[in-house]
Amino acid sequence: MGKSISTTSNTQTTTNSTPATFKAGDSVLCPSVGNGTYQLFNDKEYGCLGFTTNGKTYHYRTDGKVSRDDAAPSLFHDMPANRQAINALYGSKHQIKIIDCTAADDDEVILMPSIMLSDIACDINAAATTLHDMGQLFHLIATRQIEPHTAIALARLSQDAADTWINLLYSQLDTINEPLAQTGFGKVDACAY
C-alpha cells in the first residue's frame, strides 16, 4: 500500500521535497471532514480557501493546513493514490484493491482499473489469434492446398479482419497513451500505413 504512494510522482508524500499547494477550483479530499470530494473556493471574507459541505464551511491555508501551527496538512489533492491511502488509513465504504507489480527501482506508476487492463489483454489475445489464423491461411495458399478462387475470398476476409483489428488496437493505444503522456516515457506513436 505505502509503496504505491511513494512511487507515484503526483501524490503528496513526506518524501516529496515540495509540499502540496492548493488553489480555488482544486478538488480535494479531507478525511477529517468526510469521505467525499470537495471543491475549494476563495473565501474573501476570511482571506483563505474553503469548501462547504452539509451547510458548514471549512477553511484552510494554501498549504492545506487549518493553521500554520499544524504539523500536517488536512487537505489532499483528489487523486487515485491519495484516495487509496486515505481509504487504507481511515477506512471507506469503497475499498480499492491494489495489486502491486512494481519493482524497487520503479519511479513512476500508473494506476488503472483492472477492467481496463482486462480489455487490453482480451484485445491483444484476439489480435494474436487473428494473426495466427492469417498465418495458417498464408501457409495454405503458399502450399497450394486451396483453390485460387477460395484463396481470393479468404484473403478478402483476412483483409477485413486485419483492418478491424488495426482500428481496435489503435483505439486501445489512444486509451493507453492518455496516462503515458503524463510519464517520462511519453506517448507511443501509431505507425502510419
Contacts in CASP RR format, 6 or more apart in sequence:
PFRMAT RR
TARGET T0000
AUTHOR 0000-0000-0000
METHOD contacts of the structure
MODEL  1
MGKSISTTSNTQTTTNSTPATFKAGDSVLCPSVGNGTYQLFNDKEYGCLG
FTTNGKTYHYRTDGKVSRDDAAPSLFHDMPANRQAINALYGSKHQIKIID
CTAADDDEVILMPSIMLSDIACDINAAATTLHDMGQLFHLIATRQIEPHT
AIALARLSQDAADTWINLLYSQLDTINEPLAQTGFGKVDACAY
1 84 0 8 1.000
1 85 0 8 1.000
1 88 0 8 1.000
1 98 0 8 1.000
2 85 0 8 1.000
2 88 0 8 1.000
3 100 0 8 1.000
3 102 0 8 1.000
4 81 0 8 1.000
4 84 0 8 1.000
4 98 0 8 1.000
4 100 0 8 1.000
4 102 0 8 1.000
4 109 0 8 1.000
4 111 0 8 1.000
5 11 0 8 1.000
5 13 0 8 1.000
5 81 0 8 1.000
5 82 0 8 1.000
5 84 0 8 1.000
5 85 0 8 1.000
6 13 0 8 1.000
6 15 0 8 1.000
7 102 0 8 1.000
7 106 0 8 1.000
7 107 0 8 1.000
7 108 0 8 1.000
7 109 0 8 1.000
8 79 0 8 1.000
8 81 0 8 1.000
8 108 0 8 1.000
8 109 0 8 1.000
8 111 0 8 1.000
9 107 0 8 1.000
9 108 0 8 1.000
10 77 0 8 1.000
10 79 0 8 1.000
10 81 0 8 1.000
10 182 0 8 1.000
11 77 0 8 1.000
11 79 0 8 1.000
11 81 0 8 1.000
11 82 0 8 1.000
11 85 0 8 1.000
12 19 0 8 1.000
12 20 0 8 1.000
12 73 0 8 1.000
12 76 0 8 1.000
12 77 0 8 1.000
12 82 0 8 1.000
19 63 0 8 1.000
19 73 0 8 1.000
20 63 0 8 1.000
20 64 0 8 1.000
20 73 0 8 1.000
20 75 0 8 1.000
20 76 0 8 1.000
20 77 0 8 1.000
21 62 0 8 1.000
21 63 0 8 1.000
22 28 0 8 1.000
22 40 0 8 1.000
22 49 0 8 1.000
22 60 0 8 1.000
22 62 0 8 1.000
22 63 0 8 1.000
22 64 0 8 1.000
22 75 0 8 1.000
22 77 0 8 1.000
23 40 0 8 1.000
23 49 0 8 1.000
23 62 0 8 1.000
24 40 0 8 1.000
24 41 0 8 1.000
24 42 0 8 1.000
24 49 0 8 1.000
25 39 0 8 1.000
25 40 0 8 1.000
25 41 0 8 1.000
26 39 0 8 1.000
26 40 0 8 1.000
26 77 0 8 1.000
26 78 0 8 1.000
27 37 0 8 1.000
27 38 0 8 1.000
27 39 0 8 1.000
27 77 0 8 1.000
27 78 0 8 1.000
28 37 0 8 1.000
28 38 0 8 1.000
28 39 0 8 1.000
28 40 0 8 1.000
28 51 0 8 1.000
28 75 0 8 1.000
28 76 0 8 1.000
28 77 0 8 1.000
28 78 0 8 1.000
29 36 0 8 1.000
29 37 0 8 1.000
29 38 0 8 1.000
29 75 0 8 1.000
29 76 0 8 1.000
29 77 0 8 1.000
29 78 0 8 1.000
29 82 0 8 1.000
29 83 0 8 1.000
29 86 0 8 1.000
30 36 0 8 1.000
30 38 0 8 1.000
30 51 0 8 1.000
30 58 0 8 1.000
30 74 0 8 1.000
30 75 0 8 1.000
30 76 0 8 1.000
31 74 0 8 1.000
31 76 0 8 1.000
31 86 0 8 1.000
31 89 0 8 1.000
31 90 0 8 1.000
32 74 0 8 1.000
33 53 0 8 1.000
33 58 0 8 1.000
34 53 0 8 1.000
35 92 0 8 1.000
35 93 0 8 1.000
36 53 0 8 1.000
37 78 0 8 1.000
38 51 0 8 1.000
38 53 0 8 1.000
38 58 0 8 1.000
39 51 0 8 1.000
40 49 0 8 1.000
40 50 0 8 1.000
40 51 0 8 1.000
40 60 0 8 1.000
40 75 0 8 1.000
41 49 0 8 1.000
41 50 0 8 1.000
41 51 0 8 1.000
42 49 0 8 1.000
42 50 0 8 1.000
43 49 0 8 1.000
43 50 0 8 1.000
43 57 0 8 1.000
43 59 0 8 1.000
46 59 0 8 1.000
48 59 0 8 1.000
48 60 0 8 1.000
48 61 0 8 1.000
49 59 0 8 1.000
49 60 0 8 1.000
49 61 0 8 1.000
49 62 0 8 1.000
49 64 0 8 1.000
50 57 0 8 1.000
50 58 0 8 1.000
50 59 0 8 1.000
50 60 0 8 1.000
51 57 0 8 1.000
51 58 0 8 1.000
52 58 0 8 1.000
59 66 0 8 1.000
60 66 0 8 1.000
60 74 0 8 1.000
60 75 0 8 1.000
61 67 0 8 1.000
61 68 0 8 1.000
63 73 0 8 1.000
64 73 0 8 1.000
64 74 0 8 1.000
64 75 0 8 1.000
65 72 0 8 1.000
65 73 0 8 1.000
65 74 0 8 1.000
66 74 0 8 1.000
76 82 0 8 1.000
76 85 0 8 1.000
76 86 0 8 1.000
80 96 0 8 1.000
80 111 0 8 1.000
81 109 0 8 1.000
81 111 0 8 1.000
83 96 0 8 1.000
84 96 0 8 1.000
84 98 0 8 1.000
84 111 0 8 1.000
86 92 0 8 1.000
87 94 0 8 1.000
87 95 0 8 1.000
87 96 0 8 1.000
98 111 0 8 1.000
99 114 0 8 1.000
102 109 0 8 1.000
108 183 0 8 1.000
108 184 0 8 1.000
108 185 0 8 1.000
110 179 0 8 1.000
110 180 0 8 1.000
110 183 0 8 1.000
112 179 0 8 1.000
116 175 0 8 1.000
119 172 0 8 1.000
120 172 0 8 1.000
120 175 0 8 1.000
120 176 0 8 1.000
123 168 0 8 1.000
123 169 0 8 1.000
123 172 0 8 1.000
126 165 0 8 1.000
127 165 0 8 1.000
127 168 0 8 1.000
127 169 0 8 1.000
130 161 0 8 1.000
130 162 0 8 1.000
130 165 0 8 1.000
133 158 0 8 1.000
133 161 0 8 1.000
134 158 0 8 1.000
134 161 0 8 1.000
134 162 0 8 1.000
137 154 0 8 1.000
137 155 0 8 1.000
137 158 0 8 1.000
140 146 0 8 1.000
140 151 0 8 1.000
141 151 0 8 1.000
141 154 0 8 1.000
141 155 0 8 1.000
146 154 0 8 1.000
166 193 0 8 1.000
170 190 0 8 1.000
173 188 0 8 1.000
173 190 0 8 1.000
176 188 0 8 1.000
177 186 0 8 1.000
177 187 0 8 1.000
177 188 0 8 1.000
180 186 0 8 1.000
180 187 0 8 1.000
180 188 0 8 1.000
181 187 0 8 1.000
END
